[in-house]
């Protein structure tokens, strides 16, 4: 049966986190797939946030809630994560199809903005070729692909963290993998990581190395900004130079004192640069 949570765990204490989130849960169908979206409402330009490979929507709450005075943030539980159905396929085309369904079914207007981190940045780039947008902000997109180096975080590392979450983990254990993160975000990941589908993680990680970001990136229309951690192993200095050369109309901004997990590594600095990138898009 498509889209059940039978192979995933959504903890009761994780669900309780939703009581503290100043957003409304909305539901969208893409065919048989049911997709969950956190909508922070407001009257500004819609900005749909697309998280990374093991980041349910609620783990981006600390980013979204700081944008509520600027725009109308919404965060998608990407298929196979959080409260969205799992689905049966996890290609960039699948993820872009889900994103298009959310933009259409929630009637987010003719020109919303897409903001994606990591996997979500790749999804945003593909989606940008398929419908008009006010613009895109891509945060540390994986540059791995055919003929390129491997994605720097191994599949075994992701699966090891998932196994800890399914067994039952806590903020202290999460901190061993992510020591720089704010304590609240370590605890949130501990509660929500088990909601991620192992098959979706496996397929997405394989896609990082079989689907090439540079197949679509040169055609992503302006305005587009790429934020990247100045110490990221995913977007290195050479990678940033290749991004700039492949799409000269885009703006590149390095976030200081940050690796790949840009918002978690330097929350204040990343937030300031993100707002600067979004402001001209949402006026």
C-alpha positions, 0 to 999 in steps of 0.5 A, a space after each residue: 500500500 502506498 504511503 503508510 507509516 508502518 515502517 516508520 516511527 512517529 513518537 508521541 513526544 514528537 507529535 507533542 512538539 507540534 503544540 509549540 509550533 506557531 503554524 497550521 498543519 495543511 495537507 495536500 495530495 499528489 495522486 495517492 500521496 498525502 503530503 504534510 505542510 507547516 503553514 506559518 500563515 501571515 499575509 506576505 509572499 509565500 516562501 516554501 521551505 524544502 528541507 534536507 535528506 533527514 530533516 522533517 519539516 518541524 526541524 526547520 521551525 527555528 528558521 521559519 519562525 524567524 521569517 514570519 515578519 518578512 513573508 509567509 513561510 511554509 515548510 514541507 514534510 518531504 515524502 518519506 519524512 515527518 508526517 507525509 506519506 512515504 511513496 514508492 519512488 524518490 527521484 528529483 522528479 518525484 520530489 519536484 512533482 510533490 512541490 508543484 502539487 503543494 504550490 498548486 493545491 495550497 494556491 500559493 499564487 503565481 510567483 512564490 519563492 522556494 528556499 531549499 537546504 541540501 536535498 531541498 536545494 536540489 528539489 528547488 532547482 528542478 522545480 524552478 525549471 517547471 513553473 514561474 517563481 519570484 526566485 530561489 534561495 539554494 542553501 548548500 546544494 549537494 554537488 556530487 553526481 556522475 563523474 564527480 566525487 561522492 557525497 561527503 556523508 556516507 550512507 552508513 553514517 545516515 543509517 547509523 543515526 537512523 538506527 539510533 533514533 528507531 532504538 530510542 535516542 536523546 539529545 546527548 547522543 545526537 550531540 556526538 554527531 552534531 556537537 555544534 548544534 543548539 541544544 533544542 535542535 539536537 533534542 528535536 532531531 532525537 525525537 523526529 529522526 525516526 519518522 524518516 523512511 529508510 528506503 527514502 534515505 537510501 534512494 535519496 543518497 544514491 540520487 546524490 551520486 546518480 543525479 547531477 545538480 549541474 544538469 539543471 543549475 545552469 538553467 535556473 532563472 534569476 533571481 537565485 542566491 546560493 548560500 553555502 557554508 564557508 567550511 562546507 565539505 559539500 560546497 567547497 571553494 572549487 564547488 562554489 567557483 563551478 556554481 558561479 561559472 555555470 550560472 553567472 546570473 546567480 548570487 553566491 554568498 558564503 556563510 561564515 563559521 558554517 559547514 553544510 548544516 548552515 543554519 544549525 552551525 551558525 544560526 544568527 549569521 545564517 539567518 541574517 544572510 538569508 533574510 538579506 537574500 529573501 528581502 528583495 524577493 518578497 517585497 
